Amino acid sequence: MTQDNRESWLNRVAAGMAPLFEALESPLPSRVRVAIGFTSAGRKAKAIGECWDNRLNADGHCEIFIRPDLAHAPDAMPSQIAAILAHELVHAAVGIPAGHGKAFKRVALGLGLVGPTRTTTPGEAFLTTIAPILDAAGLLPHARLDTDGESTGPKKQKNRMLKCECAECGYTVRTARKWLEQAGAPLCPIEGHGVMEHEPLGDDDPEPED
């Protein structure tokens, strides 16, 4: 089975894990949204996942985000994403106020997550349990987002300096669009050469910083 998008895959995996939480007497809340996206602190944050308390949501859903730039090998990515999802679902199940304390630890260990409670990783028991759930969910329609790569968007130029040139001698200077608009082009320092010519201002030139 192929899921239409990442969210449908995450929801399918979360639904597959729901009986595991029930068996641990910590059922998942009925309202949970999961998505792949940057956490609240942005791409420079260290958090790889985040669960928001349902009391902060206008319609009472827990909101879970898993960042899109995790550097897992393609073959390992589904199980690693599932392990992060499981960690955040534990928060949803035991309640955000519980933090990473005893209630969180009991359920996380019961799912087969290992390591420090703040940075759990998938143990062998978790990988074994999650395998049929991942098989049922199908291929994960996601690939790592390279946030350090070259952007396809226009590069920001905070201080666009425009070239001014004397038509007589070729003397050049650069000045900000702001001053060309307010004071006009500068004068060539050579006596008699007059006002210098400048590049077109253009409608799309960014405003310079003061």
Backbone bond lengths (Angstrom), bond angles and torsions (degrees), N, CA, C in turn:
res aa  C-N    CA-C-N  psi(-1)  N-CA   C-N-CA  omega(-1)  CA-C   N-CA-C  phi
1 M - - - 1.459 - - 1.521 109.38 -
2 T 1.328 116.73 136.28 1.456 122.27 176.83 1.523 109.38 -111.59
3 Q 1.323 116.48 127.43 1.455 120.96 179.40 1.520 109.71 -81.82
4 D 1.317 116.05 149.69 1.463 120.96 -177.15 1.522 112.32 -68.43
5 N 1.330 117.38 -32.89 1.451 120.35 -178.12 1.527 109.65 -154.66
6 R 1.303 116.19 176.92 1.462 120.85 -176.42 1.522 111.60 -64.97
7 E 1.333 116.23 -38.16 1.457 119.76 -177.70 1.530 111.58 -65.47
8 S 1.320 116.10 -39.64 1.468 118.01 178.97 1.524 110.28 -66.30
9 W 1.334 116.95 -35.06 1.473 120.61 176.57 1.522 110.08 -64.99
10 L 1.321 116.75 -46.56 1.462 120.76 179.83 1.524 111.18 -61.62
11 N 1.316 116.81 -42.23 1.461 120.32 178.46 1.520 111.50 -63.95
12 R 1.332 116.37 -38.00 1.468 120.15 179.09 1.529 110.50 -65.41
13 V 1.329 116.15 -41.28 1.464 120.10 179.15 1.527 110.19 -68.75
14 A 1.332 117.36 -41.17 1.462 120.53 178.37 1.524 110.79 -61.68
15 A 1.325 116.11 -42.17 1.464 119.93 178.05 1.522 110.69 -63.73
16 G 1.322 116.68 -37.24 1.460 119.99 178.17 1.511 113.03 -66.65
17 M 1.335 116.89 -29.46 1.458 120.99 179.93 1.526 112.59 -85.20
18 A 1.330 117.81 -14.11 1.462 121.11 -176.18 1.536 112.99 -53.27
19 P 1.358 119.34 -43.93 1.473 118.64 178.92 1.527 113.13 -62.04
20 L 1.329 117.54 -27.87 1.463 120.85 178.14 1.525 110.31 -65.96
21 F 1.309 115.83 -39.91 1.463 120.17 177.76 1.525 111.27 -68.80
22 E 1.338 116.33 -38.39 1.462 119.51 178.46 1.522 110.88 -64.23
23 A 1.331 115.75 -38.18 1.464 119.43 179.02 1.525 111.63 -65.67
24 L 1.337 116.55 -25.25 1.459 121.66 178.47 1.532 111.40 -92.83
25 E 1.342 116.10 10.02 1.457 123.20 178.62 1.533 112.04 58.14
26 S 1.320 115.32 34.01 1.466 122.23 174.24 1.522 107.70 -137.81
27 P 1.324 117.26 70.50 1.465 119.89 -175.76 1.524 112.43 -62.99
28 L 1.310 115.05 151.31 1.460 120.31 177.15 1.525 109.47 -70.94
29 P 1.322 116.91 146.70 1.470 118.88 174.42 1.518 110.04 -64.87
30 S 1.310 116.72 156.02 1.466 121.08 -175.74 1.530 111.90 -72.98
31 R 1.321 116.59 -21.11 1.456 119.89 -177.59 1.530 110.29 -116.82
32 V 1.319 114.88 101.47 1.464 121.64 177.81 1.520 108.66 -137.68
33 R 1.315 117.04 131.49 1.473 121.37 172.59 1.516 108.32 -113.11
34 V 1.317 115.48 138.46 1.460 119.96 179.20 1.523 109.04 -127.89
35 A 1.316 115.82 142.92 1.459 120.08 -178.65 1.517 109.33 -155.22
36 I 1.321 115.55 155.98 1.455 121.30 171.11 1.520 107.22 -96.26
37 G 1.301 115.68 118.74 1.457 121.75 -177.89 1.510 109.02 -176.11
38 F 1.313 116.62 166.29 1.455 120.00 -177.57 1.520 111.18 -69.77
39 T 1.323 114.88 146.06 1.452 120.83 178.76 1.530 109.53 -73.17
40 S 1.321 116.17 176.74 1.461 120.33 -170.95 1.518 113.52 -62.10
41 A 1.331 118.18 -26.36 1.460 120.79 -179.23 1.531 112.33 -88.33
42 G 1.330 118.00 1.41 1.457 120.74 174.95 1.517 114.43 86.35
43 R 1.323 114.76 -174.55 1.473 120.10 -172.59 1.521 113.33 -70.07
44 K 1.321 118.39 -19.11 1.461 120.50 -179.44 1.524 112.20 -86.36
45 A 1.314 116.87 -3.65 1.463 120.27 179.80 1.528 110.44 -76.06
46 K 1.320 116.12 160.53 1.461 121.41 -179.85 1.527 112.02 -88.78
47 A 1.308 117.26 -19.33 1.465 120.10 -176.84 1.517 111.12 -64.00
48 I 1.337 116.97 131.97 1.462 120.64 178.57 1.524 111.70 -97.40
49 G 1.327 116.28 -11.24 1.451 121.01 177.01 1.519 109.14 -155.26
50 E 1.318 115.48 163.68 1.462 119.31 -177.13 1.524 109.35 -156.40
51 C 1.324 115.66 138.31 1.465 121.28 176.41 1.519 108.40 -123.07
52 W 1.339 115.61 125.55 1.452 121.86 179.41 1.527 110.05 -98.49
53 D 1.318 114.78 136.91 1.460 122.31 -179.68 1.534 110.36 -60.04
54 N 1.334 116.33 137.47 1.466 119.80 -179.17 1.532 112.52 -65.34
55 R 1.327 117.40 -17.39 1.463 120.05 178.55 1.525 111.72 -72.40
56 L 1.316 116.24 -14.67 1.461 120.08 179.20 1.525 112.19 -92.85
57 N 1.317 116.50 -6.77 1.454 120.63 -176.26 1.523 110.66 -99.86
58 A 1.333 115.96 136.73 1.465 120.67 -175.73 1.522 112.75 -61.52
59 D 1.341 117.64 -28.17 1.462 118.72 179.97 1.528 112.90 -112.75
60 G 1.347 116.05 17.54 1.455 120.24 171.05 1.504 116.51 77.21
61 H 1.336 118.75 18.84 1.464 121.79 177.50 1.527 110.89 -91.30
62 C 1.318 116.69 143.51 1.464 121.09 162.76 1.523 106.95 -74.70
63 E 1.310 117.15 137.20 1.470 121.18 -179.53 1.522 109.09 -114.08
64 I 1.325 115.79 122.85 1.467 121.20 -179.59 1.525 109.17 -116.70
65 F 1.335 115.14 132.29 1.462 121.26 177.50 1.523 109.53 -124.94
66 I 1.327 115.26 138.03 1.466 122.34 175.41 1.515 107.06 -122.79
67 R 1.311 117.60 125.66 1.463 119.77 -171.79 1.527 111.76 -66.70
68 P 1.327 118.04 150.49 1.463 122.01 -171.88 1.522 114.95 -90.79
69 D 1.337 118.41 -1.89 1.467 119.25 -173.40 1.518 112.94 -111.54
70 L 1.325 117.05 25.35 1.457 119.95 178.72 1.528 110.48 -68.74
71 A 1.326 115.53 136.06 1.459 120.29 -172.30 1.527 112.39 -93.95
72 H 1.317 116.91 56.22 1.462 120.64 176.12 1.518 109.81 -86.76
73 A 1.332 115.74 149.69 1.458 119.54 171.75 1.527 108.40 -62.46
74 P 1.334 117.94 143.60 1.473 119.90 -176.49 1.523 114.13 -51.22
75 D 1.335 117.17 -40.78 1.461 119.77 -178.43 1.529 111.76 -70.25
76 A 1.320 117.02 -31.70 1.464 120.90 -177.40 1.517 112.07 -88.53
77 M 1.341 117.29 -15.55 1.460 120.05 -172.80 1.522 113.85 -57.29
78 P 1.344 120.76 -45.40 1.473 118.71 -178.29 1.524 113.41 -57.01
79 S 1.328 117.63 -44.80 1.464 119.66 -178.61 1.522 111.10 -70.85
80 Q 1.322 117.29 -34.42 1.467 119.99 178.29 1.529 110.57 -68.50
81 I 1.327 116.31 -42.87 1.469 119.88 176.55 1.528 109.94 -62.17
82 A 1.325 116.21 -40.81 1.468 120.42 178.91 1.522 110.92 -62.89
83 A 1.336 117.42 -36.55 1.462 120.60 179.46 1.528 110.96 -68.33
84 I 1.336 116.99 -39.01 1.472 119.97 176.35 1.518 109.72 -66.10
85 L 1.334 115.61 -42.36 1.459 120.03 177.44 1.528 110.23 -59.55
86 A 1.329 116.94 -43.33 1.466 120.40 179.90 1.528 110.90 -60.71
87 H 1.316 116.43 -42.68 1.464 121.41 178.73 1.534 110.62 -57.83
88 E 1.341 115.52 -47.45 1.469 119.21 -178.22 1.535 110.97 -70.69
89 L 1.310 117.68 -32.70 1.457 120.44 176.41 1.528 111.50 -66.75
90 V 1.325 116.95 -30.96 1.465 119.58 175.18 1.527 109.37 -61.70
91 H 1.332 116.13 -42.62 1.471 119.70 176.65 1.527 110.47 -57.89
92 A 1.332 115.74 -44.49 1.465 119.90 -179.86 1.520 111.04 -64.29
93 A 1.331 116.96 -36.69 1.465 120.99 -176.22 1.527 112.21 -73.69
94 V 1.332 117.72 -43.26 1.466 120.08 -175.31 1.524 112.03 -93.03
95 G 1.329 116.71 -11.56 1.456 120.43 179.67 1.519 111.84 97.89
96 I 1.302 116.41 137.31 1.459 121.20 -178.50 1.530 112.19 -59.30
97 P 1.342 119.36 -39.28 1.472 118.87 179.86 1.529 113.74 -58.71
98 A 1.336 118.17 -21.72 1.466 120.86 -179.67 1.519 112.14 -70.98
99 G 1.327 116.46 -16.53 1.451 119.95 179.55 1.519 112.41 58.16
100 H 1.339 115.95 -138.67 1.469 121.34 177.35 1.532 110.17 -107.95
101 G 1.339 115.85 32.30 1.454 121.18 -176.89 1.523 114.49 -80.38
102 K 1.321 116.19 -154.31 1.465 121.70 -172.53 1.526 112.65 -61.52
103 A 1.337 116.79 -43.30 1.465 119.42 -178.85 1.517 110.75 -63.02
104 F 1.328 116.36 -43.04 1.463 120.38 178.06 1.525 110.31 -63.10
105 K 1.326 116.68 -46.64 1.464 120.90 -176.59 1.520 111.53 -61.18
106 R 1.324 116.76 -41.56 1.466 120.00 -178.71 1.522 111.39 -59.53
107 V 1.342 116.68 -45.90 1.463 119.84 -177.40 1.530 110.67 -73.47
108 A 1.330 117.31 -41.46 1.461 120.27 -179.49 1.525 111.10 -60.46
109 L 1.324 116.11 -46.00 1.464 119.50 178.35 1.521 110.97 -64.90
110 G 1.340 116.08 -36.98 1.460 119.89 178.80 1.518 112.82 -63.43
111 L 1.340 116.28 -29.17 1.469 120.39 177.47 1.527 112.51 -80.21
112 G 1.333 116.70 -13.46 1.459 119.88 -178.87 1.515 113.38 99.22
113 L 1.343 117.37 10.85 1.455 120.07 173.89 1.523 108.53 -78.56
114 V 1.311 116.51 147.19 1.465 120.49 -176.20 1.514 109.74 -130.75
115 G 1.337 115.43 170.06 1.451 121.14 177.39 1.508 112.41 91.31
116 P 1.342 116.66 -176.99 1.463 120.52 177.91 1.523 110.65 -55.96
117 T 1.319 116.55 143.81 1.460 119.34 -173.98 1.531 112.94 -64.04
118 R 1.316 117.78 -27.36 1.466 119.44 179.11 1.525 112.34 -75.64
119 T 1.323 116.53 -23.38 1.470 120.32 -175.94 1.525 110.00 -135.27
120 T 1.309 116.33 57.66 1.459 119.66 -177.75 1.523 111.49 -65.80
121 T 1.311 115.25 153.30 1.463 123.06 175.85 1.523 108.50 -131.18
122 P 1.321 118.53 160.75 1.468 120.48 -178.77 1.523 112.45 -74.79
123 G 1.328 116.49 121.48 1.454 120.71 173.48 1.516 110.92 -84.77
124 E 1.304 116.53 176.94 1.463 121.24 -178.43 1.524 111.26 -61.05
125 A 1.336 116.74 -38.84 1.464 119.58 179.85 1.522 110.95 -63.63
126 F 1.330 116.74 -40.63 1.465 119.62 178.92 1.520 110.22 -65.39
127 L 1.332 117.54 -45.39 1.469 120.88 -178.69 1.526 111.39 -60.96
128 T 1.329 115.83 -37.15 1.464 119.61 178.25 1.524 111.24 -67.77
129 T 1.327 115.72 -42.95 1.463 120.65 -177.92 1.520 112.07 -69.66
130 I 1.332 116.50 -37.58 1.460 120.30 -173.83 1.532 112.09 -79.86
131 A 1.332 117.45 -19.50 1.476 120.67 -175.07 1.525 113.04 -54.25
132 P 1.346 120.37 -51.31 1.476 118.46 179.81 1.526 113.00 -67.10
133 I 1.333 117.17 -28.79 1.471 120.22 177.37 1.525 109.85 -67.16
134 L 1.337 116.68 -40.96 1.465 120.75 178.09 1.524 110.85 -68.21
135 D 1.316 116.50 -37.53 1.471 119.46 177.63 1.523 110.48 -61.35
136 A 1.328 116.32 -40.42 1.460 120.28 -179.61 1.524 111.56 -70.64
137 A 1.337 116.90 -31.75 1.467 120.61 -179.13 1.519 112.23 -75.09
138 G 1.329 117.19 -24.55 1.459 120.15 -179.53 1.517 112.76 83.61
139 L 1.314 115.98 -166.94 1.456 121.68 -176.24 1.525 110.81 -66.32
140 L 1.313 115.11 140.87 1.461 120.89 175.91 1.534 108.42 -81.93
141 P 1.336 117.98 114.84 1.467 120.41 -178.69 1.527 111.70 -80.23
142 H 1.326 115.45 65.82 1.458 120.40 -176.36 1.518 109.41 -152.62
143 A 1.314 116.48 146.26 1.452 122.64 172.08 1.519 107.70 -136.02
144 R 1.306 115.82 154.24 1.467 120.09 -176.90 1.526 111.10 -59.35
145 L 1.330 115.60 134.57 1.451 121.74 175.03 1.523 108.52 -89.61
146 D 1.326 116.32 120.76 1.463 121.39 -178.92 1.522 109.07 -86.13
147 T 1.330 116.45 92.11 1.459 120.14 -176.34 1.520 112.73 -75.79
148 D 1.345 117.56 -11.14 1.461 120.55 177.43 1.518 112.14 -96.46
149 G 1.320 116.25 -0.72 1.460 119.80 -178.11 1.516 112.24 -79.41
150 E 1.323 115.07 -179.49 1.459 120.56 -179.12 1.524 109.69 -72.92
151 S 1.298 116.32 132.64 1.455 121.48 179.97 1.522 110.36 -80.25
152 T 1.332 115.80 145.82 1.465 119.80 175.27 1.519 111.17 -89.02
153 G 1.315 116.96 -6.83 1.458 120.35 179.99 1.509 111.47 -82.08
154 P 1.331 117.60 166.88 1.463 120.62 179.05 1.511 110.69 -65.37
155 K 1.313 116.55 140.47 1.450 120.76 178.49 1.525 109.52 -75.02
156 K 1.327 114.56 136.85 1.451 118.98 179.91 1.527 109.53 -76.55
157 Q 1.301 116.34 134.54 1.446 121.61 177.11 1.522 106.69 -124.27
158 K 1.324 115.85 101.54 1.446 120.45 -169.92 1.517 112.97 -70.65
159 N 1.340 117.92 -30.92 1.459 120.14 -174.99 1.516 109.40 -132.74
160 R 1.306 116.90 87.37 1.465 122.99 -176.55 1.518 108.95 -79.22
161 M 1.345 116.22 110.53 1.446 122.10 179.17 1.535 109.19 -98.92
162 L 1.314 116.47 128.45 1.464 122.02 -175.51 1.528 110.33 -100.51
163 K 1.298 114.82 139.47 1.463 121.31 -177.68 1.525 111.27 -79.35
164 C 1.320 115.99 133.42 1.464 123.41 173.91 1.525 107.79 -119.36
165 E 1.328 116.24 134.64 1.463 120.23 -175.02 1.527 110.48 -137.02
166 C 1.322 115.43 138.88 1.455 121.00 176.82 1.519 109.68 -79.49
167 A 1.309 116.40 125.62 1.465 120.61 -178.74 1.523 112.19 -69.44
168 E 1.337 117.17 -18.70 1.474 120.87 -177.16 1.523 111.92 -84.65
169 C 1.333 115.70 -48.27 1.470 118.38 -172.11 1.525 114.27 -119.19
170 G 1.323 117.13 -10.47 1.459 120.35 179.59 1.514 114.83 85.89
171 Y 1.329 117.18 4.60 1.465 120.89 177.02 1.536 109.13 -59.74
172 T 1.351 117.09 133.53 1.465 120.75 -176.00 1.526 111.65 -126.08
173 V 1.289 114.30 148.28 1.472 122.84 170.13 1.522 106.95 -142.92
174 R 1.327 116.30 167.75 1.460 120.71 174.76 1.526 108.69 -125.60
175 T 1.322 115.65 142.08 1.453 120.86 179.12 1.519 109.81 -145.53
176 A 1.305 115.96 164.48 1.459 120.87 -177.04 1.522 111.04 -77.93
177 R 1.306 115.46 149.97 1.462 121.33 176.81 1.526 111.26 -54.94
178 K 1.325 115.71 -35.94 1.460 121.23 -179.63 1.526 111.32 -53.59
179 W 1.359 116.46 -45.18 1.460 119.76 -176.49 1.519 111.83 -77.10
180 L 1.315 117.41 -30.11 1.472 119.21 175.50 1.521 110.27 -65.26
181 E 1.348 115.84 -38.03 1.461 119.46 179.79 1.525 111.75 -71.76
182 Q 1.336 116.23 -37.88 1.466 119.58 -174.39 1.529 113.83 -87.26
183 A 1.333 117.57 -34.67 1.465 119.92 -173.48 1.524 113.73 -122.07
184 G 1.345 116.54 -9.49 1.454 119.45 -177.56 1.517 112.10 84.07
185 A 1.320 116.40 176.76 1.458 121.43 -177.84 1.526 110.71 -68.69
186 P 1.338 117.44 149.51 1.464 120.00 179.75 1.532 112.13 -72.93
187 L 1.315 115.08 166.02 1.462 121.62 177.08 1.520 109.48 -91.72
188 C 1.312 116.79 143.03 1.457 120.98 173.72 1.533 107.89 -66.06
189 P 1.345 118.22 135.79 1.475 119.85 -178.35 1.538 113.78 -67.87
190 I 1.323 116.35 -14.49 1.468 118.52 178.17 1.521 108.59 -81.70
191 E 1.304 115.70 125.01 1.457 121.36 -174.46 1.527 111.92 -57.63
192 G 1.317 114.67 132.22 1.451 120.89 176.70 1.515 115.20 91.95
193 H 1.324 118.23 -10.64 1.469 119.87 -177.37 1.534 112.48 -82.63
194 G 1.295 117.74 -23.02 1.456 121.65 171.68 1.521 115.87 76.70
195 V 1.350 113.76 -155.69 1.465 121.51 -174.06 1.518 110.92 -71.08
196 M 1.311 116.13 137.06 1.461 121.60 -179.39 1.528 110.37 -83.43
197 E 1.324 116.36 155.50 1.454 121.80 175.27 1.529 108.74 -87.90
198 H 1.345 116.71 151.91 1.466 119.36 -178.42 1.522 111.12 -135.76
199 E 1.339 115.27 162.98 1.464 121.45 177.18 1.528 109.60 -61.66
200 P 1.343 116.94 152.30 1.472 119.14 174.59 1.516 109.86 -58.83
201 L 1.331 115.59 139.65 1.466 119.68 179.89 1.516 111.29 -66.11
202 G 1.346 116.91 -43.80 1.467 119.42 179.03 1.513 112.06 73.92
203 D 1.335 115.57 147.36 1.469 120.90 -178.63 1.518 112.22 -80.09
204 D 1.363 116.51 -20.73 1.449 118.74 -172.49 1.512 113.24 -101.38
205 D 1.327 119.27 3.26 1.456 120.43 178.97 1.518 109.78 -66.66
206 P 1.323 117.42 131.60 1.460 119.01 179.37 1.504 111.40 -68.83
207 E 1.319 116.09 150.26 1.459 120.79 177.59 1.527 109.05 -68.90
208 P 1.314 118.56 136.20 1.455 120.77 179.96 1.519 111.54 -75.76
209 E 1.308 115.11 157.79 1.455 119.75 174.25 1.509 108.95 -81.08
210 D 1.327 117.01 148.42 1.457 121.02 176.71 1.515 110.85 -71.21
